[in-house]
């Protein structure tokens, strides 16, 4: 029987959602594995706790996942104090993993310390999911690190074909060590969300953004587009280091139609408020909000960047734009606003594609298959060495 230990880093507080796209993917995956009878553990490195994290971990436990929490010890605010406490947490992870030497250890979102902890614990069956096409992976030290991990037998999972192609061609990872396993997304229950609470009417045309307010998301393009369409209401849901800069830009451009709602515990639940979801990212490994919108019949305007064209089936499931041109975004929004037939065709194609290509059951099947291959290959290699 397959036994797997997943490692997940979580940090709550600071006014942002601790459970974002990658975190939700991991929690969905471990629950799917447990439902199949896979011996599934989740080790959580917890920097700051909050109610959202507690609820998510309680749900995982209820599904049959064994959850271990390694909470960073409290200390002073200084850099040295934080470093000492971080290293102590990684040390404790290595101690916990000593009991996982014969298990598959599945890592996420951190490239170095998890691997070191697992190696020190004697773990050999290692898998790492790469959730994004991070530009920093092209830096020479990380290219060398990826190469050494692949040479040691580690298997990589890319969440889209685009991420796999990026790892192989731009980072230099061996093709035979990278497997694409697309996200599995639960089909959400249909919910009725009232616009009244936000002071909106049924006749308002609403463009929404959901995500972290970072440079990657290119939200300034959306704000500049809204300056040209003052009769459209724009709701920006999320938190991040650029919030104050983006609010300042909106004020400078006179965008009273742009509203910042901050982090929301159920951001996906706000999707039905939108007439259009906009994701103007300059790079993207997947864009989970796209799938959430597709499954809730919300039309999409998004960048022709990263994995977005792949997720949107090259424009069949949403309107693709040039992320460097405000006019491209404005024209795309106008095309959905003025053409109900096109809007209907987009949402129908999007729901069908998301349901077929991004199912949870398929993700579970392919992940278990990869675990089995890794265990068989390692057994064969050990027998040959003996």
KEKE-3310 file (N, C-alpha, C; in steps of 0.2 Angstrom, whole numbers, plus 5000, padded with zeros to 4 digits):
npx = (5004:5002:5011:5011:5018:5015:5022:5018:5019:5012:5006:4998:4987:4992:4983:4980:4974:4978:4976:4978:4978:4988:4989:4976:4975:4984:4978:4966:4971:4977:4966:4959:4967:4967:4954:4954:4960:4973:4988:4989:4998:5000:5012:5013:5021:5020:5020:5012:4997:4979:4961:4956:4966:4965:4952:4954:4963:4956:4946:4954:4959:4946:4944:4952:4965:4981:4987:5001:5007:5020:5024:5031:5042:5039:5047:5059:5058:5068:5079:5089:5084:5072:5078:5084:5073:5066:5076:5076:5063:5064:5073:5066:5057:5065:5067:5054:5052:5060:5053:5047:5054:5052:5042:5033:5038:5031:5034:5031:5031:5043:5060:5073:5075:5066:5070:5083:5080:5072:5082:5092:5084:5084:5075:5070:5061:5056:5046:5042:5031:5029:5023:5022:5028:5041:5051:5064:5069:5076:5089:5106:5111:5100:5096:5107:5104:5091:5095:5104:5095:5086:5095:5097:5086:5074:5057:5048:5033:5023:5011:5004:5005:5012:5020:5028:5035:5042:5051:5059:5064:5068:5074:5081:5079:5079:5069:5063:5061:5050:5033:5017:5004:4988:4979:4966:4950:4937:4920:4911:4897:4882:4879:4869:4873:4871:4871:4867:4873:4885:4882:4878:4869:4857:4859:4871:4887:4900:4917:4928:4943:4952:4965:4982:4989:5001:5016:5017:5003:4999:4990:4989:4986:4973:4967:4970:4963:4950:4949:4946:4934:4923:4909:4909:4909:4923:4929:4941:4948:4958:4974:4990:5008:5007:4996:4994:5000:4993:4980:4984:4987:4974:4967:4974:4971:4958:4949:4935:4927:4933:4935:4943:4942:4950:4957:4947:4939:4931:4934:4931:4918:4913:4913:4900:4896:4902:4902:4912:4927:4944:4960:4975:4988:5007:5014:5011:5008:4997:4984:4972:4960:4955:4949:4940:4931:4927:4920:4909:4902:4906:4912:4928:4942:4958:4976:4987:4998:5010:5003:4990:4984:4984:4975:4963:4960:4966:4959:4946:4939:4939:4943:4958:4971:4983:4995:5002:4995:4983:4972:4969:4964:4953:4945:4943:4934:4924:4919:4913:4904:4895:4890:4880:4878:4891:4896:4888:4893:4906:4905:4899:4908:4919:4915:4913:4926:4934:4928:4931:4945:4951:4947:4945:4946:4954:4966:4969:4971:4982:4992:4994:4998:5010:5017:5018:5026:5038:5041:5043:5053:5064:5065:5069:5081:5088:5089:5097:5109:5112)
npy = (4994:5011:5024:5041:5056:5073:5089:5105:5123:5136:5152:5163:5177:5194:5201:5194:5180:5164:5152:5150:5148:5138:5132:5127:5118:5108:5104:5099:5088:5080:5076:5069:5058:5052:5048:5038:5028:5028:5029:5043:5057:5074:5086:5101:5116:5129:5146:5157:5156:5155:5157:5153:5144:5134:5129:5123:5113:5106:5101:5093:5083:5077:5070:5060:5062:5061:5074:5084:5097:5109:5121:5137:5143:5156:5172:5186:5201:5203:5200:5190:5183:5178:5170:5160:5154:5149:5140:5131:5126:5119:5110:5102:5097:5088:5078:5073:5068:5056:5045:5043:5037:5026:5030:5039:5056:5071:5086:5104:5121:5126:5125:5121:5119:5110:5099:5097:5094:5082:5073:5073:5066:5053:5050:5044:5042:5054:5068:5083:5096:5108:5123:5135:5145:5152:5166:5166:5154:5152:5157:5153:5146:5140:5132:5123:5117:5111:5102:5093:5088:5081:5072:5064:5056:5062:5065:5077:5086:5095:5108:5112:5109:5120:5124:5113:5113:5125:5121:5111:5117:5131:5130:5119:5106:5088:5080:5067:5067:5075:5077:5081:5084:5090:5102:5097:5102:5105:5104:5118:5121:5128:5145:5158:5175:5190:5206:5217:5219:5225:5237:5237:5236:5226:5230:5235:5234:5223:5221:5209:5206:5193:5189:5189:5205:5208:5211:5202:5200:5211:5222:5235:5237:5234:5244:5255:5253:5254:5267:5272:5267:5273:5270:5256:5245:5240:5227:5223:5210:5204:5204:5212:5216:5227:5235:5248:5256:5253:5258:5271:5274:5272:5283:5293:5292:5295:5285:5282:5271:5260:5248:5242:5227:5220:5205:5190:5177:5168:5170:5164:5163:5175:5176:5175:5188:5194:5201:5199:5191:5196:5193:5199:5195:5195:5184:5166:5151:5144:5149:5148:5154:5156:5143:5142:5152:5148:5136:5142:5149:5161:5174:5176:5187:5187:5187:5184:5175:5165:5150:5153:5154:5140:5135:5141:5135:5140:5152:5148:5147:5159:5177:5182:5193:5206:5208:5220:5230:5243:5245:5233:5226:5234:5233:5219:5217:5226:5218:5207:5213:5219:5208:5197:5183:5179:5179:5169:5158:5157:5154:5142:5134:5135:5129:5116:5112:5114:5105:5093:5092:5096:5088:5081:5068:5063:5069:5062:5049:5050:5055:5045:5035:5040:5040:5026:5022:5028:5022:5008:5010:5014:5003:4993:4999:4998:4984:4981:4987:4979)
npz = (5000:4996:5005:5010:5014:5015:5014:5020:5020:5030:5034:5043:5047:5046:5038:5026:5015:5021:5015:5000:4982:4979:4992:4994:4984:4988:5000:4995:4987:4997:5004:4994:4992:5004:5004:4996:5002:5004:5014:5022:5027:5033:5036:5044:5043:5053:5053:5058:5066:5062:5062:5049:5045:5055:5053:5040:5043:5052:5044:5035:5044:5047:5036:5036:5035:5043:5053:5057:5066:5066:5074:5073:5086:5098:5098:5099:5088:5079:5065:5067:5077:5071:5061:5069:5075:5063:5058:5068:5067:5055:5058:5067:5058:5051:5061:5063:5051:5051:5054:5042:5033:5024:5017:5004:5002:4999:4993:4993:4986:4992:4990:4995:5010:5014:5006:5012:5025:5023:5017:5027:5036:5031:5020:5005:4994:4985:4980:4972:4970:4958:4957:4950:4936:4941:4938:4945:4945:4934:4937:4939:4951:4956:4945:4944:4956:4954:4944:4951:4961:4952:4947:4958:4959:4962:4959:4949:4949:4938:4937:4926:4908:4903:4914:4915:4903:4904:4915:4909:4897:4900:4913:4913:4918:4918:4906:4909:4922:4925:4927:4921:4931:4932:4941:4952:4954:4965:4960:4963:4974:4968:4972:4979:4978:4985:4978:4985:4998:4995:4990:4977:4961:4951:4938:4937:4929:4933:4935:4941:4951:4958:4970:4975:4979:4970:4960:4950:4946:4939:4941:4940:4926:4925:4933:4926:4914:4920:4922:4910:4908:4917:4920:4923:4937:4947:4957:4968:4975:4988:4996:4998:4995:4987:4989:4994:4985:4973:4977:4978:4964:4959:4965:4960:4946:4947:4949:4955:4953:4956:4969:4983:4992:5000:5009:5008:5016:5009:4995:4982:4983:4980:4967:4959:4959:4949:4932:4924:4926:4928:4925:4924:4923:4922:4922:4925:4933:4934:4939:4948:4951:4939:4935:4946:4942:4929:4933:4939:4930:4926:4915:4907:4906:4902:4903:4889:4894:4902:4909:4906:4893:4890:4901:4897:4886:4874:4871:4869:4880:4886:4885:4878:4881:4877:4890:4891:4886:4888:4880:4874:4885:4888:4876:4876:4888:4884:4873:4879:4886:4877:4869:4871:4866:4863:4876:4882:4875:4879:4893:4893:4886:4894:4907:4903:4899:4910:4919:4913:4911:4923:4934:4951:4954:4943:4945:4957:4953:4944:4952:4961:4953:4949:4962:4963:4952:4956:4968:4963:4955:4963:4971:4962:4959:4971:4972:4961:4965:4976)
capx = (5000:5006:5010:5014:5019:5015:5024:5015:5020:5007:5007:4991:4987:4994:4978:4979:4972:4983:4974:4977:4978:4993:4987:4970:4977:4988:4973:4962:4975:4978:4960:4957:4971:4964:4947:4956:4963:4981:4990:4991:5000:5002:5016:5012:5026:5016:5023:5007:4990:4973:4955:4956:4970:4962:4946:4956:4966:4951:4943:4958:4958:4940:4944:4956:4972:4985:4990:5006:5009:5026:5023:5037:5042:5039:5053:5060:5056:5074:5081:5093:5079:5068:5082:5085:5067:5065:5080:5073:5057:5066:5076:5060:5054:5069:5066:5048:5052:5064:5048:5044:5060:5050:5036:5034:5038:5029:5035:5028:5032:5050:5065:5079:5075:5062:5074:5088:5077:5071:5088:5095:5080:5085:5070:5073:5056:5055:5042:5041:5026:5031:5016:5023:5034:5044:5057:5070:5071:5081:5095:5111:5112:5094:5097:5111:5100:5086:5099:5106:5089:5084:5100:5097:5080:5068:5052:5044:5026:5021:5004:5002:5010:5017:5026:5033:5039:5047:5056:5063:5068:5071:5077:5086:5077:5078:5062:5060:5060:5045:5027:5012:4997:4985:4975:4960:4946:4930:4914:4907:4890:4879:4877:4866:4876:4867:4875:4865:4878:4891:4879:4877:4862:4858:4860:4878:4892:4905:4923:4932:4949:4954:4971:4987:4991:5009:5018:5015:4996:4998:4983:4988:4983:4966:4965:4971:4957:4944:4949:4943:4927:4920:4903:4910:4912:4928:4930:4948:4948:4964:4979:4997:5012:5006:4989:4994:5002:4987:4975:4986:4986:4967:4965:4977:4967:4951:4945:4930:4923:4937:4935:4947:4939:4954:4957:4941:4940:4928:4934:4928:4911:4911:4913:4894:4895:4906:4900:4918:4933:4950:4967:4980:4995:5012:5016:5006:5009:4990:4978:4966:4954:4952:4945:4934:4926:4924:4915:4903:4899:4908:4916:4935:4947:4965:4982:4990:5004:5011:4999:4983:4981:4982:4969:4958:4960:4968:4954:4939:4935:4940:4946:4965:4973:4990:4996:5006:4991:4977:4967:4968:4960:4946:4942:4940:4929:4918:4916:4909:4898:4890:4889:4878:4879:4898:4897:4885:4897:4912:4904:4897:4914:4923:4912:4914:4933:4936:4925:4934:4952:4953:4944:4949:4947:4959:4972:4971:4973:4989:4997:4995:5002:5017:5020:5019:5032:5044:5043:5045:5060:5068:5065:5073:5088:5091:5090:5102:5114:5114)
capy = (5000:5018:5029:5047:5062:5079:5095:5112:5129:5140:5158:5166:5184:5200:5203:5190:5173:5159:5147:5153:5143:5132:5128:5124:5112:5103:5101:5095:5082:5075:5073:5064:5052:5048:5045:5032:5023:5030:5031:5050:5062:5081:5090:5108:5121:5134:5152:5161:5152:5159:5153:5150:5138:5129:5126:5119:5107:5101:5097:5088:5078:5074:5066:5054:5063:5063:5081:5086:5104:5111:5129:5141:5146:5163:5175:5193:5203:5204:5195:5184:5179:5174:5165:5154:5150:5146:5134:5126:5122:5114:5104:5098:5093:5082:5073:5070:5064:5050:5040:5043:5035:5022:5033:5045:5062:5075:5093:5109:5128:5128:5121:5119:5117:5104:5093:5095:5090:5075:5070:5072:5061:5047:5049:5043:5043:5061:5071:5090:5099:5115:5127:5141:5147:5157:5168:5165:5147:5152:5159:5148:5142:5136:5127:5118:5113:5107:5097:5088:5084:5076:5066:5060:5052:5065:5067:5083:5087:5102:5108:5113:5108:5126:5124:5107:5115:5130:5118:5108:5122:5137:5128:5113:5100:5082:5079:5061:5068:5080:5074:5085:5082:5096:5103:5095:5107:5102:5108:5121:5121:5134:5149:5164:5180:5196:5212:5223:5220:5229:5243:5236:5234:5220:5232:5237:5229:5222:5217:5208:5202:5189:5186:5193:5211:5208:5214:5197:5200:5217:5225:5242:5237:5234:5250:5260:5251:5256:5274:5273:5265:5275:5267:5250:5244:5235:5225:5220:5206:5201:5208:5211:5222:5233:5238:5255:5259:5252:5263:5278:5274:5273:5290:5298:5292:5297:5279:5281:5265:5254:5246:5237:5223:5216:5198:5187:5170:5164:5174:5161:5163:5181:5176:5176:5195:5197:5200:5197:5190:5198:5191:5202:5193:5195:5177:5163:5144:5141:5154:5144:5158:5155:5137:5144:5156:5143:5132:5146:5152:5168:5174:5178:5191:5186:5188:5179:5174:5159:5145:5155:5151:5133:5134:5144:5132:5145:5157:5145:5147:5166:5181:5183:5200:5208:5211:5226:5235:5244:5245:5226:5224:5237:5230:5213:5218:5228:5213:5203:5217:5220:5202:5191:5177:5177:5178:5162:5153:5156:5151:5135:5130:5135:5124:5109:5111:5114:5099:5087:5093:5098:5084:5079:5060:5062:5071:5057:5043:5052:5056:5038:5032:5043:5037:5019:5022:5030:5016:5003:5012:5014:4996:4990:5002:4995:4977:4980:4989:4974)
capz = (5000:4996:5011:5008:5019:5012:5018:5018:5024:5031:5038:5043:5049:5041:5034:5020:5016:5022:5011:4993:4977:4980:4998:4993:4979:4992:5005:4991:4985:5003:5006:4989:4993:5010:5003:4992:5007:5004:5021:5020:5032:5031:5041:5042:5046:5054:5056:5061:5066:5062:5062:5043:5045:5060:5050:5035:5045:5055:5038:5033:5049:5047:5030:5037:5035:5049:5053:5062:5066:5069:5075:5075:5092:5098:5100:5097:5081:5076:5060:5070:5081:5066:5058:5073:5075:5057:5057:5073:5064:5050:5062:5070:5053:5050:5066:5062:5045:5052:5054:5036:5028:5019:5014:4999:5004:4994:4995:4990:4987:4995:4986:4998:5017:5014:5004:5016:5031:5021:5016:5034:5040:5027:5016:4998:4989:4986:4975:4973:4965:4956:4956:4946:4932:4944:4935:4948:4944:4929:4940:4939:4957:4956:4939:4947:4962:4951:4941:4956:4963:4947:4946:4964:4958:4964:4953:4949:4946:4936:4938:4919:4903:4902:4919:4913:4897:4907:4919:4904:4892:4903:4919:4912:4922:4914:4904:4911:4929:4926:4925:4922:4934:4932:4947:4953:4957:4966:4957:4969:4975:4966:4978:4977:4982:4984:4977:4989:5003:4993:4987:4969:4959:4946:4932:4937:4926:4938:4933:4947:4952:4965:4970:4979:4976:4969:4953:4945:4944:4934:4943:4937:4920:4926:4936:4920:4910:4923:4921:4903:4908:4923:4921:4926:4944:4948:4963:4968:4981:4990:4999:4996:4997:4982:4990:4995:4978:4969:4979:4976:4957:4958:4967:4955:4940:4948:4948:4960:4952:4959:4976:4986:4997:5005:5009:5010:5018:5004:4989:4977:4984:4977:4959:4955:4959:4943:4925:4921:4930:4925:4927:4919:4925:4917:4921:4929:4932:4932:4940:4951:4951:4932:4936:4950:4938:4924:4936:4941:4924:4925:4909:4909:4902:4905:4899:4885:4897:4906:4907:4905:4887:4891:4905:4894:4879:4869:4870:4868:4887:4889:4880:4879:4880:4878:4896:4891:4882:4891:4875:4873:4890:4887:4870:4878:4892:4880:4868:4883:4889:4872:4865:4876:4863:4864:4883:4884:4872:4883:4899:4892:4884:4900:4912:4900:4899:4917:4922:4910:4912:4930:4940:4957:4953:4938:4949:4962:4949:4941:4957:4964:4948:4950:4968:4962:4948:4961:4973:4960:4952:4969:4973:4957:4959:4977:4971:4957:4969:4980)
cpx = (5004:5005:5014:5013:5020:5018:5021:5017:5014:5009:5001:4993:4990:4989:4977:4977:4978:4982:4973:4977:4982:4991:4981:4971:4980:4982:4968:4965:4975:4971:4957:4961:4969:4958:4948:4959:4971:4982:4993:4993:5001:5005:5015:5017:5022:5019:5018:5000:4985:4967:4954:4960:4967:4956:4949:4959:4961:4947:4947:4958:4952:4940:4948:4964:4975:4988:4995:5008:5015:5026:5030:5037:5042:5046:5053:5059:5062:5075:5084:5088:5074:5071:5083:5079:5065:5069:5078:5067:5059:5070:5071:5057:5058:5068:5059:5048:5057:5059:5045:5049:5057:5044:5038:5034:5037:5030:5032:5031:5039:5055:5071:5078:5071:5066:5080:5086:5075:5077:5092:5091:5081:5080:5073:5068:5053:5051:5041:5036:5029:5025:5016:5029:5038:5050:5064:5073:5076:5088:5100:5111:5106:5094:5101:5108:5095:5090:5101:5100:5086:5088:5100:5090:5074:5064:5049:5037:5025:5014:5000:5007:5015:5022:5031:5038:5044:5052:5061:5067:5071:5076:5082:5085:5076:5071:5059:5059:5054:5039:5022:5006:4994:4981:4969:4955:4939:4925:4911:4900:4887:4877:4874:4869:4873:4872:4873:4870:4883:4888:4879:4870:4863:4860:4868:4882:4898:4911:4926:4939:4950:4961:4976:4989:4999:5010:5016:5008:4995:4992:4983:4985:4976:4963:4965:4965:4951:4944:4946:4936:4924:4913:4903:4912:4917:4929:4937:4948:4955:4968:4986:5001:5011:5000:4989:4996:4997:4982:4977:4985:4978:4964:4968:4974:4960:4946:4940:4926:4927:4937:4939:4944:4943:4954:4950:4942:4936:4928:4931:4921:4908:4910:4906:4892:4897:4902:4906:4924:4939:4956:4972:4987:5000:5015:5012:5007:5002:4985:4972:4960:4951:4947:4939:4929:4923:4919:4909:4900:4900:4913:4923:4938:4953:4970:4984:4997:5004:5007:4992:4980:4979:4976:4963:4957:4961:4963:4947:4935:4936:4943:4953:4967:4981:4991:4999:5001:4984:4971:4965:4963:4953:4942:4939:4934:4923:4915:4912:4903:4893:4888:4886:4879:4886:4899:4894:4890:4903:4911:4903:4904:4919:4921:4914:4922:4936:4934:4929:4941:4955:4949:4948:4951:4953:4966:4974:4974:4981:4994:4998:4999:5009:5021:5022:5025:5038:5046:5045:5052:5065:5070:5070:5080:5092:5093:5096:5109:5117:5117)
cpy = (5006:5021:5035:5052:5068:5085:5101:5117:5133:5146:5162:5173:5189:5202:5200:5183:5169:5154:5150:5147:5137:5128:5124:5118:5107:5100:5097:5088:5077:5072:5068:5058:5048:5045:5038:5026:5023:5032:5038:5054:5069:5084:5097:5112:5127:5140:5156:5157:5157:5154:5149:5143:5132:5125:5121:5113:5103:5097:5092:5082:5074:5069:5060:5055:5064:5069:5082:5093:5106:5119:5132:5144:5153:5166:5183:5194:5203:5198:5189:5180:5174:5169:5159:5150:5146:5139:5129:5122:5117:5108:5099:5094:5087:5077:5070:5066:5057:5044:5039:5040:5031:5024:5038:5051:5067:5082:5098:5116:5130:5123:5118:5116:5111:5098:5092:5092:5083:5071:5068:5066:5054:5045:5048:5043:5050:5064:5078:5092:5106:5118:5133:5141:5153:5159:5167:5158:5147:5154:5152:5143:5137:5130:5122:5113:5109:5101:5091:5084:5079:5070:5062:5055:5056:5066:5073:5083:5094:5102:5110:5110:5114:5126:5118:5110:5120:5126:5114:5112:5127:5135:5123:5107:5094:5081:5073:5062:5072:5077:5080:5082:5089:5096:5099:5100:5104:5107:5111:5121:5128:5139:5156:5170:5187:5202:5218:5224:5225:5235:5243:5234:5229:5223:5235:5232:5229:5218:5216:5205:5199:5187:5191:5199:5212:5210:5209:5198:5206:5220:5232:5243:5238:5241:5256:5259:5254:5264:5276:5271:5266:5272:5259:5250:5239:5234:5221:5216:5203:5206:5207:5217:5228:5237:5245:5259:5258:5257:5270:5279:5276:5280:5295:5298:5294:5291:5278:5274:5259:5254:5241:5233:5220:5209:5195:5180:5166:5168:5171:5162:5170:5181:5177:5183:5198:5196:5198:5196:5192:5196:5193:5201:5193:5188:5173:5155:5141:5146:5150:5148:5157:5149:5138:5148:5152:5139:5135:5150:5160:5169:5178:5182:5190:5187:5182:5178:5168:5153:5147:5153:5144:5131:5136:5141:5136:5150:5154:5146:5154:5170:5183:5190:5200:5211:5218:5232:5237:5243:5238:5224:5227:5234:5223:5213:5221:5223:5208:5207:5218:5214:5197:5184:5174:5175:5171:5157:5152:5153:5144:5131:5130:5130:5117:5107:5110:5107:5093:5087:5093:5094:5082:5071:5059:5064:5066:5051:5045:5052:5049:5034:5034:5040:5030:5018:5023:5025:5010:5004:5012:5007:4992:4992:4999:4987:4976:4982:4983:4968)
cpz = (5000:5002:5009:5014:5015:5017:5016:5023:5024:5036:5038:5046:5044:5036:5027:5021:5016:5017:5004:4988:4978:4986:4997:4988:4984:4997:5001:4989:4991:5005:5001:4990:4999:5009:4999:4996:5007:5011:5020:5027:5029:5037:5039:5046:5047:5057:5060:5061:5065:5061:5055:5042:5049:5057:5044:5037:5049:5049:5035:5037:5048:5041:5030:5036:5042:5049:5058:5061:5069:5069:5077:5082:5092:5100:5098:5090:5077:5070:5062:5074:5076:5063:5062:5074:5069:5056:5062:5071:5059:5053:5065:5064:5051:5055:5065:5056:5046:5052:5047:5030:5023:5015:5008:5002:4999:4996:4990:4991:4991:4992:4989:5005:5017:5012:5009:5022:5029:5020:5023:5038:5036:5022:5009:4993:4989:4979:4977:4968:4964:4954:4952:4941:4935:4940:4938:4947:4938:4931:4941:4945:4957:4950:4941:4952:4959:4948:4946:4959:4958:4946:4952:4964:4960:4958:4955:4946:4944:4935:4931:4914:4902:4908:4918:4908:4900:4911:4914:4900:4895:4909:4918:4915:4917:4912:4908:4919:4931:4923:4926:4925:4935:4939:4947:4957:4959:4963:4963:4968:4972:4972:4975:4981:4980:4983:4982:4995:5001:4989:4979:4967:4953:4939:4931:4933:4930:4935:4940:4946:4958:4965:4975:4975:4975:4962:4948:4942:4940:4935:4940:4930:4920:4928:4930:4915:4913:4923:4915:4903:4915:4925:4923:4933:4944:4955:4964:4975:4982:4993:4997:4997:4992:4984:4990:4988:4973:4971:4977:4968:4956:4959:4962:4948:4940:4947:4954:4959:4954:4966:4978:4992:5002:5004:5011:5011:5013:4998:4983:4977:4981:4970:4956:4955:4952:4937:4921:4926:4926:4928:4922:4920:4920:4917:4926:4928:4931:4933:4942:4950:4944:4932:4940:4946:4933:4927:4939:4936:4924:4919:4911:4904:4905:4900:4895:4888:4901:4904:4906:4899:4887:4895:4901:4887:4873:4866:4869:4874:4890:4884:4882:4877:4880:4885:4897:4888:4886:4886:4874:4879:4890:4882:4872:4883:4888:4875:4872:4885:4883:4867:4869:4873:4864:4872:4885:4881:4876:4889:4898:4890:4890:4905:4909:4900:4906:4920:4919:4911:4919:4936:4945:4956:4948:4941:4954:4958:4947:4946:4960:4959:4948:4956:4967:4958:4952:4965:4969:4957:4958:4971:4968:4957:4965:4976:4966:4960:4973:4976)
residu = (UNK:UNK:UNK:UNK:UNK:UNK:UNK:UNK:UNK:UNK:UNK:UNK:UNK:UNK:UNK:UNK:UNK:UNK:UNK:UNK:UNK:UNK:UNK:UNK:UNK:UNK:UNK:UNK:UNK:UNK:UNK:UNK:UNK:UNK:UNK:UNK:UNK:UNK:UNK:UNK:UNK:UNK:UNK:UNK:UNK:UNK:UNK:UNK:UNK:UNK:UNK:UNK:UNK:UNK:UNK:UNK:UNK:UNK:UNK:UNK:UNK:UNK:UNK:UNK:UNK:UNK:UNK:UNK:UNK:UNK:UNK:UNK:UNK:UNK:UNK:UNK:UNK:UNK:UNK:UNK:UNK:UNK:UNK:UNK:UNK:UNK:UNK:UNK:UNK:UNK:UNK:UNK:UNK:UNK:UNK:UNK:UNK:UNK:UNK:UNK:UNK:UNK:UNK:UNK:UNK:UNK:UNK:UNK:UNK:UNK:UNK:UNK:UNK:UNK:UNK:UNK:UNK:UNK:UNK:UNK:UNK:UNK:UNK:UNK:UNK:UNK:UNK:UNK:UNK:UNK:UNK:UNK:UNK:UNK:UNK:UNK:UNK:UNK:UNK:UNK:UNK:UNK:UNK:UNK:UNK:UNK:UNK:UNK:UNK:UNK:UNK:UNK:UNK:UNK:UNK:UNK:UNK:UNK:UNK:UNK:UNK:UNK:UNK:UNK:UNK:UNK:UNK:UNK:UNK:UNK:UNK:UNK:UNK:UNK:UNK:UNK:UNK:UNK:UNK:UNK:UNK:UNK:UNK:UNK:UNK:UNK:UNK:UNK:UNK:UNK:UNK:UNK:UNK:UNK:UNK:UNK:UNK:UNK:UNK:UNK:UNK:UNK:UNK:UNK:UNK:UNK:UNK:UNK:UNK:UNK:UNK:UNK:UNK:UNK:UNK:UNK:UNK:UNK:UNK:UNK:UNK:UNK:UNK:UNK:UNK:UNK:UNK:UNK:UNK:UNK:UNK:UNK:UNK:UNK:UNK:UNK:UNK:UNK:UNK:UNK:UNK:UNK:UNK:UNK:UNK:UNK:UNK:UNK:UNK:UNK:UNK:UNK:UNK:UNK:UNK:UNK:UNK:UNK:UNK:UNK:UNK:UNK:UNK:UNK:UNK:UNK:UNK:UNK:UNK:UNK:UNK:UNK:UNK:UNK:UNK:UNK:UNK:UNK:UNK:UNK:UNK:UNK:UNK:UNK:UNK:UNK:UNK:UNK:UNK:UNK:UNK:UNK:UNK:UNK:UNK:UNK:UNK:UNK:UNK:UNK:UNK:UNK:UNK:UNK:UNK:UNK:UNK:UNK:UNK:UNK:UNK:UNK:UNK:UNK:UNK:UNK:UNK:UNK:UNK:UNK:UNK:UNK:UNK:UNK:UNK:UNK:UNK:UNK:UNK:UNK:UNK:UNK:UNK:UNK:UNK:UNK:UNK:UNK:UNK:UNK:UNK:UNK:UNK:UNK:UNK:UNK:UNK:UNK:UNK:UNK:UNK:UNK:UNK:UNK:UNK:UNK:UNK:UNK:UNK:UNK:UNK:UNK:UNK:UNK:UNK:UNK:UNK:UNK:UNK:UNK:UNK:UNK:UNK:UNK:UNK:UNK:UNK:UNK:UNK:UNK:UNK:UNK:UNK:UNK:UNK:UNK)
# end
